[in-house]
Structure formats: structure tokens, C-alpha cells
Amino acid sequence: VIEGDLPDLIPEPGEVDKAFWFKLSDLVKPESSSTEVFNIGEGSLERPCISFDGHTLWGISYSIFNELIKQLCGQEIGVVLTDNFMDRFRP
């Protein structure tokens, strides 16, 4: 949990498209999870993703975040988390 002003995030252009802060509680909502078709080169892939505030988290970012939530909560993203989930992150 970070309180107060958040530092600016400056992505490395060759590695990251954009960087932004988000509330963990917004990403673990079941309604944020879905699958989406992504065009890659001349093909396309249907992959799980999280959509929120005009952003889409997918691919390796999705996998890393999903693993983090599994480690913290014992559940994967896209499932209803217990009401006290965010209490784990409060001082």
C-alpha cells in the first residue's frame, strides 16, 4: 500500500509501451477479467486479460499479476475475492 503522492513512472521505450499506477482492488474485480483477441503480426491470439480505465493488461504482464494474486490470496484473478482481501494491505 502506497499512501500520498505517487512517483512518476518513466518507462523504457524499447521495453514498455506505458506505465501507470492502479488500485489493486480495481484489477481483482471479476467484471474486469475477460478474454480478448490480440493481433500479433499476421496472426491473432485469444488470451485472458484484465481491462480497466481504458487499459488492458495481458500477456506476460497478466501472467505476472495473476501469479502475484495467487501468492497473496490463494486465488487467481477473475474470481470473487473475500471481503477482507484488501485488509491484508492496510497498515
Long-range contacts (C-beta under 8 A, 24 or more apart in sequence): 1-89, 1-90, 1-91, 18-55, 20-55, 22-52, 22-53, 22-55, 24-86, 24-89, 25-85, 25-86, 26-52, 26-53, 27-52, 27-57, 27-65, 27-77, 28-69, 28-77, 28-81, 28-85, 30-78, 30-79, 30-80, 32-78, 33-77, 33-78, 48-78, 50-77, 50-78
